[in-house]
């Protein structure tokens, strides 16, 4: 497995092919002294850039590229420039990018305008940005970075090496694991949407006394919201990645390594299995179970339980094969209805003739 750069390390201005191959634990061929000063895709590479070949069909782009070097599979015959050999070129390229590009992070320390409760426990190498608020008895793990204008309510627990970007809000009693990334505007632990309709037509708010638990290595996109449970926990298990503008309602459970794309909405008390992929604008109704390894195509409306391993589409959801058949027929329905009306009229006409006889 290729090595990764140390956390927080600054990327070098340039590396030779030989140096980069060694860092990536890969073999290379060609001139190992060739300098690499950046990374790029095949379509927009410039002199000094490193590129990668994902599939043989892109070889022509590589042949015409001014790039300094390329990451290619071991069996790839192209050797026009120095190459780094990898069984997984895309993954190796991602790791290479990390050597040349490190995202901006605050230096450790607490900004003088931040308001940190005296009862809060702040770990080592923690960065707290300007105008951030950390409430009573909150706990922040070692190496966590909290950008300006973040609001952390009392009794929140945040693990090690997390990143909270500006305008994140984490409500009281929420528990967040290690290496979690919360992008700008994410709201964790807001009240679940629960009301009881009274006889006079008004709505009585149901107290939302539970919490949210986010396990290790989760990433949550900008302006997404995860509601606290009415009782118990709303749970996002380890390794799950959540896009921007996603709504997760109270008492939902998301399994390990799930992928939730933009504008997904999951109603209360539903259970999403591990390795599930919900594409853009998928909606899941309340109190449903979506099994492990399910894939839901964009804009699917899930209204019933989905068994493990299914691929579904449409509203309400169908097996993707049935949905494709229905989609082919849908544009023909108008003509089919017209033909049915004509046939009905013809049958009625024939019945009248037969009756007269």
N, C-alpha and C positions, 0 to 999 in steps of 0.2 A: 504493500500500500504506500503511495507517495506520502512524503512527510508534509506537514503544514507548518507555516511560519509561526513563531511564538506570538501569543496574544499581545496586541498592542505594539508590536515591532514596526518600525518605520520601514517602508519599502526602499530598496536601493535605487540609485539613479540609473544604473545599468548592471547587467550581469552577462558573463560570457555564456555561450551554449553549454560549455563543459560545467561551469559553476551551477547553472540552473538545473541541468540534468542530475547533478549530484544532489542538490536540494530536493529534487522530486523523486529521487531513488529510481531513476530511469537510465537506460542506455542511450547513447547518441551516436550519430554517424555524420561525417563531414567535418568541417573546420570548427573545432571546439573553441577557438579563440574569437569567433564571431560575436560581436557585442549585440545584446538585446536591450533596448531602452524603453520598450512599451509593449502593449498588447492590443490586438484589434481583431475584428472579424475579417474573413477573406475578402468581402466586398469593399472594405474601406481601409485596408492595411497600407502603411507607409514604410519607408525605409527605416530599419531598426526595430520593427514590430515583430512580435511572436504571434503566429496564427495556429489554428488546428484544423485537421481534416476529419470531419465527422463521418463522412461516407464517400465511397469512390465516385459517386455522381458529381461531387464538387471538385474533382481533381483539376478540371480545366481552369477553375478560378484560382487554384493554387499555382498552376503552371504559369499564369500570367501575373502573379502577385509580386510586388516589390519587397515583400516581407523578408526579414533577416533570417528567420528560422521557422520551423513548423513542428507541431506535435502530430505524429501520424501513427497508425497501427503498425505492428512489426512486419506484417506481410505486404505493406504498401510499397510498390516499386518506385514511387517518385523519390528522387534524390537530387533535385535541382539545386536545393539549398540545404544547409545543415538541418538535420531532423532529430527530434527527441522521440524515442519509440515508447509507446504505451498501449497496453491492451484496452485502456479506457481513455481515448484522447480528450473527450469533452471534460471528464472529471479532472484529468491531469491539467488541462488548460485552466479550469476554475482555480485549482490550487496554485498554478503559476501566477494567475492574476493577483492572488493574495500577497505575493512577494513584491509586486510592483504598485499595488494600491491598497492603502489602509484607510478606512473611513475616519472622518474627523471625530475625535474624542476629547472631552475635557480632561485637563490635567487633574490628578487627585487633589483633593482639598475642598473646603466648604466656602463658597462665595460669601463675602461679608453681608450681602443683602438677603441671603437665605434665612429662613426661620426654622430652626431645628429644635424640637422640644428637648429639654434637659433630660427627660426620661427615655429618649430614643437611644437605641444602640447602633452605632455606626461602625462598620468593620474597617479593616485596613485598606488603603489605596482607593477609597471611595471618593468619587467626584460629585459634588452637589452644586448645581448651577444657580445663577442669580434668580432671586425672587421665588425660589422653590420653597414649599412648606412641607415639613415632615412632622407628623403628629405624635402625641404621647405614646410611649411604649412601642413605637414602630421599631422594626429591626431591619437593617440593611447589610447584606453580606459583603464580604471582601471583593474588591475590584469592580463593584457595580458603578455605573456611570448614570447620573441623573441630570438631565439637561435643564436649562432654565424653565421656570414657570410650570413645574410639575407640582401636583398636589397629592400628597400621600397622607391619608387619614390615620387616626389612631389605631394602634395594634396591628397594623399591616406587617407582614413578614415577607421580605424579599431576599432571595438567595444570592449566590456569588456570581460575579461576572455578567450581571444583567445590564441592559441598556434601556433607559426610559427616556424617550425623546420629548421635546417641549410640548406642553399642553396635555400631557397624559394625566388622567385622574384615577387614583386607586382608592376605593372606598374602604371604610373601616372593616377590620378583621379578615381582609382578603389575604390569601397565602399564595406566594409566587415562588417557583423553584429557581434553579440556577440556569444561567445562560439563556434567559428569556429576553426577547426583544419586544418592546412595546413602541409602536410608531406614533407619530404626533396625533393627538386628538383621541386616542383610544381611551375608553371609559370602562374600567373593570370594577364590577360590584355595584352598579346602579340598581335601583329597585326593580324587581320583576313587575310585569304588567298584570296585576291581579286585583280584581274588584268583584264585589258581590252586589248584584242589583237588588234594591229594596222595593217594597210594595209601592212606595210613592214614586218610583221611577228613577230615584237617585242611585248613586253608586258608592258603596262603602269600600274604602281601600283595605285590602288584606295585608296585614303587616308582613314585610319581607325580612324575616329574622335570620335567614341563613347566610351563606357566604359564597365565595368563588375560590376554587383551588385550581391553580395553573401549575402543571408539573414542568420538569426540566426540558430545555431545548425547544420551547414553543416560541413562535413568532406571530405577532398580532399586528395587522395592518392599520393604516391611518383611519381614524374616525370609525373604527369598529367598536361595538358595545357588547359586553358580556354581563348579563344581569345576575344578581345574587339570587340564591334560592329563597323560596318562601320559608322553607324549613330544610335543613340539611345543606347540601352543596351543589352548586353548578360546577362541573368538573371538565377540565380540558387536559387530557392525558399527554404524556411526554411525546415530543417530536412532531406535534401537530403544527401545521402552518396555515395561518388564517389571513386572507387578503384584506384589502380596504373595504369599508362600508358593509361589513358583515354584522348581522344581528343574531346573537345567541340568547335565547330567553331563559327564564328561571328553571332550575332543576334539570337542565339538559346535561347529558354526558357525551363527550366527544372522545372516541377511542384513540389509541396511539397512532402516530404518523398519518393522521388524516390530512387531506388537502381541501380547504374550503375557499373557493374563488370569490371574486368580488360580487357583492350584493346578494350573497346567500342569506337566507333567513330561516332559522330553526325555531319553531314554536315550543312552548313549555313542555318539560318532562319527556322529551323524545331522547332516544338513545342511538347514537351514531357509532358504528363499529370501528375497528382498527383498519388502517390502510384504505379508508373510504375516500373517494374523490367526488366532491360536489362541485360541478362546473358553475360558471357565472349565472346568477339569478335563480338558482335552484331554491325552491321553497319546500320545507318539510312541515307538515301539520303536527299538532300536538299529540303527545302520548303514543308516538310511533316508535318502531324499532327498525333501524336500517343496519343490516348485517355486515360482517367483515368483508372487505375487498369489493364493496359495491361501487360502481361508477354511475353517476347520474349526469346525463348530457345537459348542456346549458338550457335553462328555462324549464327544466322538468318540475312538475308539481307533484310532490310525493304525498299521497292521501291515504295510503295503506302501508302496512309493514312490507319491507323489502327483504327477501332472503339473501343470505351470504352469497357473494360472487356474482350477483345479477348485474346486468348493464341495462339501465332503464332510461326512458325518454318520454316526453309528452306530458299532458295534463288531462285527467289523472294519469299517473305513470303506467307505461306498458313496457314489456320486454322490448329492447331496442329493435329486434328483428320484426316484431309485430308493428311497432311504431313506424318503421320504414315502409312497410307494406301499406299501412294506412295513409302515410304521407303521400305516396304515389297516387292513391285513389282519391284523395281529397279534392284535387282540382277538377276531377271528372264528375263529382257528385251532382253538380248542377245539370249537366247533360243527361246523367242517369235518371234524375228526377223527371226531367222533361220526357224522356223516353218512356218511363213508367206511366206518366199521365196519359201519353198517347196510347199505350197498350191497354190501359184501363178503359179509356174511352172506346177503343176498338172492341174490347171484350163486351162492354155494355151494349154496344151497337149490335154485335152478333147475337147476344142473348135476346134482344128485342126481336130480331128477325126470326130466331128459332121459336120464340114464344108465339108469334103471329102464325107460324105454320102449324 
